[in-house]
Amino acid sequence: MGWKLIGIRARASGTKTSSLEFSVDDQERRLVEAIYEKRQAGMSIVRIAMWLILQREYPNKRKLDNYRSVEWAIAAKELGYPKRTDGERVVKEWRHGSRGSRGRQASPRT
């Protein structure tokens, strides 16, 4: 999260190598900053997900409308926008680390 790939994939160019590079996605990072600020202000992750469905201020190409995607955005911000591609594992490590547990509210189970 917070990065975009620019360039041409090998298959599309008809060659064996691609010219893909990571580039900072400022638009997505502004959205992540807004998500992070809402969480720091005490808004629940579920309410943030609902806000993401309705908000129009921050256009975004990703579908961020559920608990996991909101956690992913918060983890990306707290971890300094890592370029690692295994997002699920990174968030899992973050969640179980000291940063992920700090400030999290227990969710009621029914």
Phi and psi restraints in degrees (range 20) as a CNS / XPLOR table:
assign (resid 1 and name C) (resid 2 and name N)
       (resid 2 and name CA) (resid 2 and name C) 1.0 92.2 20.0 2
assign (resid 2 and name N) (resid 2 and name CA)
       (resid 2 and name C) (resid 3 and name N) 1.0 2.6 20.0 2
assign (resid 2 and name C) (resid 3 and name N)
       (resid 3 and name CA) (resid 3 and name C) 1.0 -129.3 20.0 2
assign (resid 3 and name N) (resid 3 and name CA)
       (resid 3 and name C) (resid 4 and name N) 1.0 155.5 20.0 2
assign (resid 3 and name C) (resid 4 and name N)
       (resid 4 and name CA) (resid 4 and name C) 1.0 -134.6 20.0 2
assign (resid 4 and name N) (resid 4 and name CA)
       (resid 4 and name C) (resid 5 and name N) 1.0 149.9 20.0 2
assign (resid 4 and name C) (resid 5 and name N)
       (resid 5 and name CA) (resid 5 and name C) 1.0 -92.5 20.0 2
assign (resid 5 and name N) (resid 5 and name CA)
       (resid 5 and name C) (resid 6 and name N) 1.0 130.1 20.0 2
assign (resid 5 and name C) (resid 6 and name N)
       (resid 6 and name CA) (resid 6 and name C) 1.0 -122.5 20.0 2
assign (resid 6 and name N) (resid 6 and name CA)
       (resid 6 and name C) (resid 7 and name N) 1.0 149.9 20.0 2
assign (resid 6 and name C) (resid 7 and name N)
       (resid 7 and name CA) (resid 7 and name C) 1.0 121.4 20.0 2
assign (resid 7 and name N) (resid 7 and name CA)
       (resid 7 and name C) (resid 8 and name N) 1.0 -163.8 20.0 2
assign (resid 7 and name C) (resid 8 and name N)
       (resid 8 and name CA) (resid 8 and name C) 1.0 -122.5 20.0 2
assign (resid 8 and name N) (resid 8 and name CA)
       (resid 8 and name C) (resid 9 and name N) 1.0 133.1 20.0 2
assign (resid 8 and name C) (resid 9 and name N)
       (resid 9 and name CA) (resid 9 and name C) 1.0 -71.6 20.0 2
assign (resid 9 and name N) (resid 9 and name CA)
       (resid 9 and name C) (resid 10 and name N) 1.0 152.1 20.0 2
assign (resid 9 and name C) (resid 10 and name N)
       (resid 10 and name CA) (resid 10 and name C) 1.0 -56.9 20.0 2
assign (resid 10 and name N) (resid 10 and name CA)
       (resid 10 and name C) (resid 11 and name N) 1.0 -44.8 20.0 2
assign (resid 10 and name C) (resid 11 and name N)
       (resid 11 and name CA) (resid 11 and name C) 1.0 -60.2 20.0 2
assign (resid 11 and name N) (resid 11 and name CA)
       (resid 11 and name C) (resid 12 and name N) 1.0 -42.9 20.0 2
assign (resid 11 and name C) (resid 12 and name N)
       (resid 12 and name CA) (resid 12 and name C) 1.0 -67.9 20.0 2
assign (resid 12 and name N) (resid 12 and name CA)
       (resid 12 and name C) (resid 13 and name N) 1.0 -32.4 20.0 2
assign (resid 12 and name C) (resid 13 and name N)
       (resid 13 and name CA) (resid 13 and name C) 1.0 -87.8 20.0 2
assign (resid 13 and name N) (resid 13 and name CA)
       (resid 13 and name C) (resid 14 and name N) 1.0 -11.9 20.0 2
assign (resid 13 and name C) (resid 14 and name N)
       (resid 14 and name CA) (resid 14 and name C) 1.0 77.7 20.0 2
assign (resid 14 and name N) (resid 14 and name CA)
       (resid 14 and name C) (resid 15 and name N) 1.0 15.4 20.0 2
assign (resid 14 and name C) (resid 15 and name N)
       (resid 15 and name CA) (resid 15 and name C) 1.0 -115.6 20.0 2
assign (resid 15 and name N) (resid 15 and name CA)
       (resid 15 and name C) (resid 16 and name N) 1.0 178.9 20.0 2
assign (resid 15 and name C) (resid 16 and name N)
       (resid 16 and name CA) (resid 16 and name C) 1.0 -90.5 20.0 2
assign (resid 16 and name N) (resid 16 and name CA)
       (resid 16 and name C) (resid 17 and name N) 1.0 -9.7 20.0 2
assign (resid 16 and name C) (resid 17 and name N)
       (resid 17 and name CA) (resid 17 and name C) 1.0 -121.0 20.0 2
assign (resid 17 and name N) (resid 17 and name CA)
       (resid 17 and name C) (resid 18 and name N) 1.0 151.8 20.0 2
assign (resid 17 and name C) (resid 18 and name N)
       (resid 18 and name CA) (resid 18 and name C) 1.0 -109.3 20.0 2
assign (resid 18 and name N) (resid 18 and name CA)
       (resid 18 and name C) (resid 19 and name N) 1.0 161.9 20.0 2
assign (resid 18 and name C) (resid 19 and name N)
       (resid 19 and name CA) (resid 19 and name C) 1.0 -112.1 20.0 2
assign (resid 19 and name N) (resid 19 and name CA)
       (resid 19 and name C) (resid 20 and name N) 1.0 28.8 20.0 2
assign (resid 19 and name C) (resid 20 and name N)
       (resid 20 and name CA) (resid 20 and name C) 1.0 -73.4 20.0 2
assign (resid 20 and name N) (resid 20 and name CA)
       (resid 20 and name C) (resid 21 and name N) 1.0 135.9 20.0 2
assign (resid 20 and name C) (resid 21 and name N)
       (resid 21 and name CA) (resid 21 and name C) 1.0 -138.5 20.0 2
assign (resid 21 and name N) (resid 21 and name CA)
       (resid 21 and name C) (resid 22 and name N) 1.0 150.6 20.0 2
assign (resid 21 and name C) (resid 22 and name N)
       (resid 22 and name CA) (resid 22 and name C) 1.0 -80.1 20.0 2
assign (resid 22 and name N) (resid 22 and name CA)
       (resid 22 and name C) (resid 23 and name N) 1.0 139.3 20.0 2
assign (resid 22 and name C) (resid 23 and name N)
       (resid 23 and name CA) (resid 23 and name C) 1.0 -136.1 20.0 2
assign (resid 23 and name N) (resid 23 and name CA)
       (resid 23 and name C) (resid 24 and name N) 1.0 144.1 20.0 2
assign (resid 23 and name C) (resid 24 and name N)
       (resid 24 and name CA) (resid 24 and name C) 1.0 -62.6 20.0 2
assign (resid 24 and name N) (resid 24 and name CA)
       (resid 24 and name C) (resid 25 and name N) 1.0 133.2 20.0 2
assign (resid 24 and name C) (resid 25 and name N)
       (resid 25 and name CA) (resid 25 and name C) 1.0 -103.2 20.0 2
assign (resid 25 and name N) (resid 25 and name CA)
       (resid 25 and name C) (resid 26 and name N) 1.0 90.8 20.0 2
assign (resid 25 and name C) (resid 26 and name N)
       (resid 26 and name CA) (resid 26 and name C) 1.0 -60.5 20.0 2
assign (resid 26 and name N) (resid 26 and name CA)
       (resid 26 and name C) (resid 27 and name N) 1.0 -38.3 20.0 2
assign (resid 26 and name C) (resid 27 and name N)
       (resid 27 and name CA) (resid 27 and name C) 1.0 -61.8 20.0 2
assign (resid 27 and name N) (resid 27 and name CA)
       (resid 27 and name C) (resid 28 and name N) 1.0 -46.0 20.0 2
assign (resid 27 and name C) (resid 28 and name N)
       (resid 28 and name CA) (resid 28 and name C) 1.0 -69.0 20.0 2
assign (resid 28 and name N) (resid 28 and name CA)
       (resid 28 and name C) (resid 29 and name N) 1.0 -36.1 20.0 2
assign (resid 28 and name C) (resid 29 and name N)
       (resid 29 and name CA) (resid 29 and name C) 1.0 -66.8 20.0 2
assign (resid 29 and name N) (resid 29 and name CA)
       (resid 29 and name C) (resid 30 and name N) 1.0 -33.8 20.0 2
assign (resid 29 and name C) (resid 30 and name N)
       (resid 30 and name CA) (resid 30 and name C) 1.0 -63.7 20.0 2
assign (resid 30 and name N) (resid 30 and name CA)
       (resid 30 and name C) (resid 31 and name N) 1.0 -39.8 20.0 2
assign (resid 30 and name C) (resid 31 and name N)
       (resid 31 and name CA) (resid 31 and name C) 1.0 -64.6 20.0 2
assign (resid 31 and name N) (resid 31 and name CA)
       (resid 31 and name C) (resid 32 and name N) 1.0 -43.9 20.0 2
assign (resid 31 and name C) (resid 32 and name N)
       (resid 32 and name CA) (resid 32 and name C) 1.0 -61.6 20.0 2
assign (resid 32 and name N) (resid 32 and name CA)
       (resid 32 and name C) (resid 33 and name N) 1.0 -40.2 20.0 2
assign (resid 32 and name C) (resid 33 and name N)
       (resid 33 and name CA) (resid 33 and name C) 1.0 -60.6 20.0 2
assign (resid 33 and name N) (resid 33 and name CA)
       (resid 33 and name C) (resid 34 and name N) 1.0 -41.7 20.0 2
assign (resid 33 and name C) (resid 34 and name N)
       (resid 34 and name CA) (resid 34 and name C) 1.0 -64.5 20.0 2
assign (resid 34 and name N) (resid 34 and name CA)
       (resid 34 and name C) (resid 35 and name N) 1.0 -42.0 20.0 2
assign (resid 34 and name C) (resid 35 and name N)
       (resid 35 and name CA) (resid 35 and name C) 1.0 -60.8 20.0 2
assign (resid 35 and name N) (resid 35 and name CA)
       (resid 35 and name C) (resid 36 and name N) 1.0 -46.9 20.0 2
assign (resid 35 and name C) (resid 36 and name N)
       (resid 36 and name CA) (resid 36 and name C) 1.0 -61.9 20.0 2
assign (resid 36 and name N) (resid 36 and name CA)
       (resid 36 and name C) (resid 37 and name N) 1.0 -43.4 20.0 2
assign (resid 36 and name C) (resid 37 and name N)
       (resid 37 and name CA) (resid 37 and name C) 1.0 -63.0 20.0 2
assign (resid 37 and name N) (resid 37 and name CA)
       (resid 37 and name C) (resid 38 and name N) 1.0 -40.5 20.0 2
assign (resid 37 and name C) (resid 38 and name N)
       (resid 38 and name CA) (resid 38 and name C) 1.0 -64.2 20.0 2
assign (resid 38 and name N) (resid 38 and name CA)
       (resid 38 and name C) (resid 39 and name N) 1.0 -40.2 20.0 2
assign (resid 38 and name C) (resid 39 and name N)
       (resid 39 and name CA) (resid 39 and name C) 1.0 -66.7 20.0 2
assign (resid 39 and name N) (resid 39 and name CA)
       (resid 39 and name C) (resid 40 and name N) 1.0 -41.7 20.0 2
assign (resid 39 and name C) (resid 40 and name N)
       (resid 40 and name CA) (resid 40 and name C) 1.0 -65.4 20.0 2
assign (resid 40 and name N) (resid 40 and name CA)
       (resid 40 and name C) (resid 41 and name N) 1.0 -29.0 20.0 2
assign (resid 40 and name C) (resid 41 and name N)
       (resid 41 and name CA) (resid 41 and name C) 1.0 -78.5 20.0 2
assign (resid 41 and name N) (resid 41 and name CA)
       (resid 41 and name C) (resid 42 and name N) 1.0 -4.0 20.0 2
assign (resid 41 and name C) (resid 42 and name N)
       (resid 42 and name CA) (resid 42 and name C) 1.0 103.4 20.0 2
assign (resid 42 and name N) (resid 42 and name CA)
       (resid 42 and name C) (resid 43 and name N) 1.0 3.4 20.0 2
assign (resid 42 and name C) (resid 43 and name N)
       (resid 43 and name CA) (resid 43 and name C) 1.0 -70.5 20.0 2
assign (resid 43 and name N) (resid 43 and name CA)
       (resid 43 and name C) (resid 44 and name N) 1.0 138.6 20.0 2
assign (resid 43 and name C) (resid 44 and name N)
       (resid 44 and name CA) (resid 44 and name C) 1.0 -71.1 20.0 2
assign (resid 44 and name N) (resid 44 and name CA)
       (resid 44 and name C) (resid 45 and name N) 1.0 156.8 20.0 2
assign (resid 44 and name C) (resid 45 and name N)
       (resid 45 and name CA) (resid 45 and name C) 1.0 -63.2 20.0 2
assign (resid 45 and name N) (resid 45 and name CA)
       (resid 45 and name C) (resid 46 and name N) 1.0 -37.5 20.0 2
assign (resid 45 and name C) (resid 46 and name N)
       (resid 46 and name CA) (resid 46 and name C) 1.0 -64.3 20.0 2
assign (resid 46 and name N) (resid 46 and name CA)
       (resid 46 and name C) (resid 47 and name N) 1.0 -42.8 20.0 2
assign (resid 46 and name C) (resid 47 and name N)
       (resid 47 and name CA) (resid 47 and name C) 1.0 -66.6 20.0 2
assign (resid 47 and name N) (resid 47 and name CA)
       (resid 47 and name C) (resid 48 and name N) 1.0 -35.4 20.0 2
assign (resid 47 and name C) (resid 48 and name N)
       (resid 48 and name CA) (resid 48 and name C) 1.0 -64.1 20.0 2
assign (resid 48 and name N) (resid 48 and name CA)
       (resid 48 and name C) (resid 49 and name N) 1.0 -42.1 20.0 2
assign (resid 48 and name C) (resid 49 and name N)
       (resid 49 and name CA) (resid 49 and name C) 1.0 -60.9 20.0 2
assign (resid 49 and name N) (resid 49 and name CA)
       (resid 49 and name C) (resid 50 and name N) 1.0 -40.7 20.0 2
assign (resid 49 and name C) (resid 50 and name N)
       (resid 50 and name CA) (resid 50 and name C) 1.0 -65.6 20.0 2
assign (resid 50 and name N) (resid 50 and name CA)
       (resid 50 and name C) (resid 51 and name N) 1.0 -41.5 20.0 2
assign (resid 50 and name C) (resid 51 and name N)
       (resid 51 and name CA) (resid 51 and name C) 1.0 -59.8 20.0 2
assign (resid 51 and name N) (resid 51 and name CA)
       (resid 51 and name C) (resid 52 and name N) 1.0 -40.4 20.0 2
assign (resid 51 and name C) (resid 52 and name N)
       (resid 52 and name CA) (resid 52 and name C) 1.0 -62.7 20.0 2
assign (resid 52 and name N) (resid 52 and name CA)
       (resid 52 and name C) (resid 53 and name N) 1.0 -33.3 20.0 2
assign (resid 52 and name C) (resid 53 and name N)
       (resid 53 and name CA) (resid 53 and name C) 1.0 -66.8 20.0 2
assign (resid 53 and name N) (resid 53 and name CA)
       (resid 53 and name C) (resid 54 and name N) 1.0 -37.6 20.0 2
assign (resid 53 and name C) (resid 54 and name N)
       (resid 54 and name CA) (resid 54 and name C) 1.0 -94.8 20.0 2
assign (resid 54 and name N) (resid 54 and name CA)
       (resid 54 and name C) (resid 55 and name N) 1.0 -23.8 20.0 2
assign (resid 54 and name C) (resid 55 and name N)
       (resid 55 and name CA) (resid 55 and name C) 1.0 -69.2 20.0 2
assign (resid 55 and name N) (resid 55 and name CA)
       (resid 55 and name C) (resid 56 and name N) 1.0 147.9 20.0 2
assign (resid 55 and name C) (resid 56 and name N)
       (resid 56 and name CA) (resid 56 and name C) 1.0 -126.9 20.0 2
assign (resid 56 and name N) (resid 56 and name CA)
       (resid 56 and name C) (resid 57 and name N) 1.0 0.1 20.0 2
assign (resid 56 and name C) (resid 57 and name N)
       (resid 57 and name CA) (resid 57 and name C) 1.0 -71.4 20.0 2
assign (resid 57 and name N) (resid 57 and name CA)
       (resid 57 and name C) (resid 58 and name N) 1.0 -33.9 20.0 2
assign (resid 57 and name C) (resid 58 and name N)
       (resid 58 and name CA) (resid 58 and name C) 1.0 -116.3 20.0 2
assign (resid 58 and name N) (resid 58 and name CA)
       (resid 58 and name C) (resid 59 and name N) 1.0 93.0 20.0 2
assign (resid 58 and name C) (resid 59 and name N)
       (resid 59 and name CA) (resid 59 and name C) 1.0 -63.7 20.0 2
assign (resid 59 and name N) (resid 59 and name CA)
       (resid 59 and name C) (resid 60 and name N) 1.0 143.0 20.0 2
assign (resid 59 and name C) (resid 60 and name N)
       (resid 60 and name CA) (resid 60 and name C) 1.0 -151.3 20.0 2
assign (resid 60 and name N) (resid 60 and name CA)
       (resid 60 and name C) (resid 61 and name N) 1.0 145.4 20.0 2
assign (resid 60 and name C) (resid 61 and name N)
       (resid 61 and name CA) (resid 61 and name C) 1.0 -86.0 20.0 2
assign (resid 61 and name N) (resid 61 and name CA)
       (resid 61 and name C) (resid 62 and name N) 1.0 -16.6 20.0 2
assign (resid 61 and name C) (resid 62 and name N)
       (resid 62 and name CA) (resid 62 and name C) 1.0 -91.8 20.0 2
assign (resid 62 and name N) (resid 62 and name CA)
       (resid 62 and name C) (resid 63 and name N) 1.0 153.5 20.0 2
assign (resid 62 and name C) (resid 63 and name N)
       (resid 63 and name CA) (resid 63 and name C) 1.0 -92.3 20.0 2
assign (resid 63 and name N) (resid 63 and name CA)
       (resid 63 and name C) (resid 64 and name N) 1.0 102.3 20.0 2
assign (resid 63 and name C) (resid 64 and name N)
       (resid 64 and name CA) (resid 64 and name C) 1.0 -112.8 20.0 2
assign (resid 64 and name N) (resid 64 and name CA)
       (resid 64 and name C) (resid 65 and name N) 1.0 79.8 20.0 2
assign (resid 64 and name C) (resid 65 and name N)
       (resid 65 and name CA) (resid 65 and name C) 1.0 -135.2 20.0 2
assign (resid 65 and name N) (resid 65 and name CA)
       (resid 65 and name C) (resid 66 and name N) 1.0 24.5 20.0 2
assign (resid 65 and name C) (resid 66 and name N)
       (resid 66 and name CA) (resid 66 and name C) 1.0 -144.7 20.0 2
assign (resid 66 and name N) (resid 66 and name CA)
       (resid 66 and name C) (resid 67 and name N) 1.0 169.5 20.0 2
assign (resid 66 and name C) (resid 67 and name N)
       (resid 67 and name CA) (resid 67 and name C) 1.0 -54.8 20.0 2
assign (resid 67 and name N) (resid 67 and name CA)
       (resid 67 and name C) (resid 68 and name N) 1.0 -47.8 20.0 2
assign (resid 67 and name C) (resid 68 and name N)
       (resid 68 and name CA) (resid 68 and name C) 1.0 -65.6 20.0 2
assign (resid 68 and name N) (resid 68 and name CA)
       (resid 68 and name C) (resid 69 and name N) 1.0 -39.7 20.0 2
assign (resid 68 and name C) (resid 69 and name N)
       (resid 69 and name CA) (resid 69 and name C) 1.0 -69.7 20.0 2
assign (resid 69 and name N) (resid 69 and name CA)
       (resid 69 and name C) (resid 70 and name N) 1.0 -33.9 20.0 2
assign (resid 69 and name C) (resid 70 and name N)
       (resid 70 and name CA) (resid 70 and name C) 1.0 -66.6 20.0 2
assign (resid 70 and name N) (resid 70 and name CA)
       (resid 70 and name C) (resid 71 and name N) 1.0 -43.8 20.0 2
assign (resid 70 and name C) (resid 71 and name N)
       (resid 71 and name CA) (resid 71 and name C) 1.0 -60.6 20.0 2
assign (resid 71 and name N) (resid 71 and name CA)
       (resid 71 and name C) (resid 72 and name N) 1.0 -39.8 20.0 2
assign (resid 71 and name C) (resid 72 and name N)
       (resid 72 and name CA) (resid 72 and name C) 1.0 -60.7 20.0 2
assign (resid 72 and name N) (resid 72 and name CA)
       (resid 72 and name C) (resid 73 and name N) 1.0 -43.4 20.0 2
assign (resid 72 and name C) (resid 73 and name N)
       (resid 73 and name CA) (resid 73 and name C) 1.0 -64.5 20.0 2
assign (resid 73 and name N) (resid 73 and name CA)
       (resid 73 and name C) (resid 74 and name N) 1.0 -43.8 20.0 2
assign (resid 73 and name C) (resid 74 and name N)
       (resid 74 and name CA) (resid 74 and name C) 1.0 -64.6 20.0 2
assign (resid 74 and name N) (resid 74 and name CA)
       (resid 74 and name C) (resid 75 and name N) 1.0 -42.2 20.0 2
assign (resid 74 and name C) (resid 75 and name N)
       (resid 75 and name CA) (resid 75 and name C) 1.0 -63.1 20.0 2
assign (resid 75 and name N) (resid 75 and name CA)
       (resid 75 and name C) (resid 76 and name N) 1.0 -41.7 20.0 2
assign (resid 75 and name C) (resid 76 and name N)
       (resid 76 and name CA) (resid 76 and name C) 1.0 -58.7 20.0 2
assign (resid 76 and name N) (resid 76 and name CA)
       (resid 76 and name C) (resid 77 and name N) 1.0 -44.3 20.0 2
assign (resid 76 and name C) (resid 77 and name N)
       (resid 77 and name CA) (resid 77 and name C) 1.0 -63.4 20.0 2
assign (resid 77 and name N) (resid 77 and name CA)
       (resid 77 and name C) (resid 78 and name N) 1.0 -49.6 20.0 2
assign (resid 77 and name C) (resid 78 and name N)
       (resid 78 and name CA) (resid 78 and name C) 1.0 -67.4 20.0 2
assign (resid 78 and name N) (resid 78 and name CA)
       (resid 78 and name C) (resid 79 and name N) 1.0 -29.1 20.0 2
assign (resid 78 and name C) (resid 79 and name N)
       (resid 79 and name CA) (resid 79 and name C) 1.0 -91.3 20.0 2
assign (resid 79 and name N) (resid 79 and name CA)
       (resid 79 and name C) (resid 80 and name N) 1.0 2.3 20.0 2
assign (resid 79 and name C) (resid 80 and name N)
       (resid 80 and name CA) (resid 80 and name C) 1.0 80.5 20.0 2
assign (resid 80 and name N) (resid 80 and name CA)
       (resid 80 and name C) (resid 81 and name N) 1.0 31.1 20.0 2
assign (resid 80 and name C) (resid 81 and name N)
       (resid 81 and name CA) (resid 81 and name C) 1.0 54.9 20.0 2
assign (resid 81 and name N) (resid 81 and name CA)
       (resid 81 and name C) (resid 82 and name N) 1.0 63.7 20.0 2
assign (resid 81 and name C) (resid 82 and name N)
       (resid 82 and name CA) (resid 82 and name C) 1.0 -65.0 20.0 2
assign (resid 82 and name N) (resid 82 and name CA)
       (resid 82 and name C) (resid 83 and name N) 1.0 151.2 20.0 2
assign (resid 82 and name C) (resid 83 and name N)
       (resid 83 and name CA) (resid 83 and name C) 1.0 -87.4 20.0 2
assign (resid 83 and name N) (resid 83 and name CA)
       (resid 83 and name C) (resid 84 and name N) 1.0 3.2 20.0 2
assign (resid 83 and name C) (resid 84 and name N)
       (resid 84 and name CA) (resid 84 and name C) 1.0 -61.7 20.0 2
assign (resid 84 and name N) (resid 84 and name CA)
       (resid 84 and name C) (resid 85 and name N) 1.0 140.9 20.0 2
assign (resid 84 and name C) (resid 85 and name N)
       (resid 85 and name CA) (resid 85 and name C) 1.0 -93.3 20.0 2
assign (resid 85 and name N) (resid 85 and name CA)
       (resid 85 and name C) (resid 86 and name N) 1.0 -13.0 20.0 2
assign (resid 85 and name C) (resid 86 and name N)
       (resid 86 and name CA) (resid 86 and name C) 1.0 -88.7 20.0 2
assign (resid 86 and name N) (resid 86 and name CA)
       (resid 86 and name C) (resid 87 and name N) 1.0 72.9 20.0 2
assign (resid 86 and name C) (resid 87 and name N)
       (resid 87 and name CA) (resid 87 and name C) 1.0 -57.6 20.0 2
assign (resid 87 and name N) (resid 87 and name CA)
       (resid 87 and name C) (resid 88 and name N) 1.0 -40.0 20.0 2
assign (resid 87 and name C) (resid 88 and name N)
       (resid 88 and name CA) (resid 88 and name C) 1.0 -62.4 20.0 2
assign (resid 88 and name N) (resid 88 and name CA)
       (resid 88 and name C) (resid 89 and name N) 1.0 -43.1 20.0 2
assign (resid 88 and name C) (resid 89 and name N)
       (resid 89 and name CA) (resid 89 and name C) 1.0 -68.0 20.0 2
assign (resid 89 and name N) (resid 89 and name CA)
       (resid 89 and name C) (resid 90 and name N) 1.0 -40.2 20.0 2
assign (resid 89 and name C) (resid 90 and name N)
       (resid 90 and name CA) (resid 90 and name C) 1.0 -62.2 20.0 2
assign (resid 90 and name N) (resid 90 and name CA)
       (resid 90 and name C) (resid 91 and name N) 1.0 -44.5 20.0 2
assign (resid 90 and name C) (resid 91 and name N)
       (resid 91 and name CA) (resid 91 and name C) 1.0 -66.9 20.0 2
assign (resid 91 and name N) (resid 91 and name CA)
       (resid 91 and name C) (resid 92 and name N) 1.0 -38.6 20.0 2
assign (resid 91 and name C) (resid 92 and name N)
       (resid 92 and name CA) (resid 92 and name C) 1.0 -61.3 20.0 2
assign (resid 92 and name N) (resid 92 and name CA)
       (resid 92 and name C) (resid 93 and name N) 1.0 -44.4 20.0 2
assign (resid 92 and name C) (resid 93 and name N)
       (resid 93 and name CA) (resid 93 and name C) 1.0 -63.8 20.0 2
assign (resid 93 and name N) (resid 93 and name CA)
       (resid 93 and name C) (resid 94 and name N) 1.0 -42.7 20.0 2
assign (resid 93 and name C) (resid 94 and name N)
       (resid 94 and name CA) (resid 94 and name C) 1.0 -62.9 20.0 2
assign (resid 94 and name N) (resid 94 and name CA)
       (resid 94 and name C) (resid 95 and name N) 1.0 -44.2 20.0 2
assign (resid 94 and name C) (resid 95 and name N)
       (resid 95 and name CA) (resid 95 and name C) 1.0 -61.0 20.0 2
assign (resid 95 and name N) (resid 95 and name CA)
       (resid 95 and name C) (resid 96 and name N) 1.0 -38.4 20.0 2
assign (resid 95 and name C) (resid 96 and name N)
       (resid 96 and name CA) (resid 96 and name C) 1.0 -88.9 20.0 2
assign (resid 96 and name N) (resid 96 and name CA)
       (resid 96 and name C) (resid 97 and name N) 1.0 -8.4 20.0 2
assign (resid 96 and name C) (resid 97 and name N)
       (resid 97 and name CA) (resid 97 and name C) 1.0 -84.3 20.0 2
assign (resid 97 and name N) (resid 97 and name CA)
       (resid 97 and name C) (resid 98 and name N) 1.0 -179.8 20.0 2
assign (resid 97 and name C) (resid 98 and name N)
       (resid 98 and name CA) (resid 98 and name C) 1.0 -67.0 20.0 2
assign (resid 98 and name N) (resid 98 and name CA)
       (resid 98 and name C) (resid 99 and name N) 1.0 -33.8 20.0 2
assign (resid 98 and name C) (resid 99 and name N)
       (resid 99 and name CA) (resid 99 and name C) 1.0 -70.0 20.0 2
assign (resid 99 and name N) (resid 99 and name CA)
       (resid 99 and name C) (resid 100 and name N) 1.0 -42.2 20.0 2
assign (resid 99 and name C) (resid 100 and name N)
       (resid 100 and name CA) (resid 100 and name C) 1.0 -66.9 20.0 2
assign (resid 100 and name N) (resid 100 and name CA)
       (resid 100 and name C) (resid 101 and name N) 1.0 -30.8 20.0 2
assign (resid 100 and name C) (resid 101 and name N)
       (resid 101 and name CA) (resid 101 and name C) 1.0 -84.8 20.0 2
assign (resid 101 and name N) (resid 101 and name CA)
       (resid 101 and name C) (resid 102 and name N) 1.0 -19.7 20.0 2
assign (resid 101 and name C) (resid 102 and name N)
       (resid 102 and name CA) (resid 102 and name C) 1.0 -73.2 20.0 2
assign (resid 102 and name N) (resid 102 and name CA)
       (resid 102 and name C) (resid 103 and name N) 1.0 126.1 20.0 2
assign (resid 102 and name C) (resid 103 and name N)
       (resid 103 and name CA) (resid 103 and name C) 1.0 79.7 20.0 2
assign (resid 103 and name N) (resid 103 and name CA)
       (resid 103 and name C) (resid 104 and name N) 1.0 1.2 20.0 2
assign (resid 103 and name C) (resid 104 and name N)
       (resid 104 and name CA) (resid 104 and name C) 1.0 -81.4 20.0 2
assign (resid 104 and name N) (resid 104 and name CA)
       (resid 104 and name C) (resid 105 and name N) 1.0 140.6 20.0 2
assign (resid 104 and name C) (resid 105 and name N)
       (resid 105 and name CA) (resid 105 and name C) 1.0 -98.2 20.0 2
assign (resid 105 and name N) (resid 105 and name CA)
       (resid 105 and name C) (resid 106 and name N) 1.0 140.4 20.0 2
assign (resid 105 and name C) (resid 106 and name N)
       (resid 106 and name CA) (resid 106 and name C) 1.0 -68.3 20.0 2
assign (resid 106 and name N) (resid 106 and name CA)
       (resid 106 and name C) (resid 107 and name N) 1.0 135.3 20.0 2
assign (resid 106 and name C) (resid 107 and name N)
       (resid 107 and name CA) (resid 107 and name C) 1.0 -93.2 20.0 2
assign (resid 107 and name N) (resid 107 and name CA)
       (resid 107 and name C) (resid 108 and name N) 1.0 134.8 20.0 2
assign (resid 107 and name C) (resid 108 and name N)
       (resid 108 and name CA) (resid 108 and name C) 1.0 -68.1 20.0 2
assign (resid 108 and name N) (resid 108 and name CA)
       (resid 108 and name C) (resid 109 and name N) 1.0 138.2 20.0 2
assign (resid 108 and name C) (resid 109 and name N)
       (resid 109 and name CA) (resid 109 and name C) 1.0 -104.7 20.0 2
assign (resid 109 and name N) (resid 109 and name CA)
       (resid 109 and name C) (resid 110 and name N) 1.0 133.8 20.0 2
